[in-house]
């Protein structure tokens, strides 16, 4: 599978984050792994919630998996796992979670993926979110890094075709 592609852009507010989530939700397929990186409060959980709600087509409850470590959603088009590895105490716990099974059956969104870097497949999308306080409290810088099929999807995810 060779290569990677990258895109960076700003999300000025929560509506822009939800729009990104909608584009991402439409791009997910069985086998999709999306790694969500960023500091505490960067917006990883908000983006994951918006993706899941977009796939559900409704404002369903999407609790943070901080304590459960993984939540699974059987949605109309795709089963989605949402995992938060922040509180992971030991690598052996990752194996017990069965995250690889999540992306074999559907798609997987992972917060704090750096806790298990050895687990992720070669084909994946990494989304790094960063607060941009000098630009405003709700502004986020998004950095997308894609491999495999994600390379061709990056312009769509970045919203570039809508500006043509």
ChimeraX attribute file (.defattr): number of C-alpha atoms within 10 A of each C-alpha:
attribute: neighborCount
match mode: 1-to-1
recipient: residues
	/A:1	8
	/A:2	7
	/A:3	8
	/A:4	16
	/A:5	16
	/A:6	17
	/A:7	15
	/A:8	15
	/A:9	12
	/A:10	18
	/A:11	22
	/A:12	16
	/A:13	13
	/A:14	16
	/A:15	10
	/A:16	14
	/A:17	21
	/A:18	20
	/A:19	19
	/A:20	21
	/A:21	23
	/A:22	19
	/A:23	17
	/A:24	23
	/A:25	21
	/A:26	14
	/A:27	15
	/A:28	20
	/A:29	17
	/A:30	16
	/A:31	18
	/A:32	23
	/A:33	27
	/A:34	25
	/A:35	22
	/A:36	25
	/A:37	21
	/A:38	16
	/A:39	12
	/A:40	12
	/A:41	11
	/A:42	21
	/A:43	21
	/A:44	23
	/A:45	23
	/A:46	16
	/A:47	23
	/A:48	25
	/A:49	22
	/A:50	23
	/A:51	25
	/A:52	28
	/A:53	20
	/A:54	21
	/A:55	23
	/A:56	17
	/A:57	11
	/A:58	9
	/A:59	11
	/A:60	12
	/A:61	9
	/A:62	17
	/A:63	12
	/A:64	17
	/A:65	19
	/A:66	17
	/A:67	13
	/A:68	13
	/A:69	19
	/A:70	20
	/A:71	18
	/A:72	16
	/A:73	16
	/A:74	13
	/A:75	15
	/A:76	9
	/A:77	13
	/A:78	18
	/A:79	20
	/A:80	26
	/A:81	23
	/A:82	26
	/A:83	28
	/A:84	23
	/A:85	21
	/A:86	16
	/A:87	12
	/A:88	16
	/A:89	10
	/A:90	10
	/A:91	11
	/A:92	10
	/A:93	13
	/A:94	17
	/A:95	12
	/A:96	8
	/A:97	14
	/A:98	11
	/A:99	21
	/A:100	18
	/A:101	13
	/A:102	24
	/A:103	22
	/A:104	14
	/A:105	16
	/A:106	23
	/A:107	25
	/A:108	29
	/A:109	29
	/A:110	25
	/A:111	24
	/A:112	20
	/A:113	20
	/A:114	15
	/A:115	17
	/A:116	16
	/A:117	9
	/A:118	9
	/A:119	13
	/A:120	17
	/A:121	13
	/A:122	12
	/A:123	19
	/A:124	20
	/A:125	25
	/A:126	21
	/A:127	22
	/A:128	20
	/A:129	24
	/A:130	21
	/A:131	21
	/A:132	16
	/A:133	10
	/A:134	7
	/A:135	11
	/A:136	11
	/A:137	11
	/A:138	15
	/A:139	21
	/A:140	24
	/A:141	16
	/A:142	22
	/A:143	18
	/A:144	22
	/A:145	19
	/A:146	23
	/A:147	21
	/A:148	16
	/A:149	15
	/A:150	24
	/A:151	19
	/A:152	13
	/A:153	17
	/A:154	22
	/A:155	15
	/A:156	15
	/A:157	21
	/A:158	22
	/A:159	14
	/A:160	10
	/A:161	9
	/A:162	8
	/A:163	5
	/A:164	5
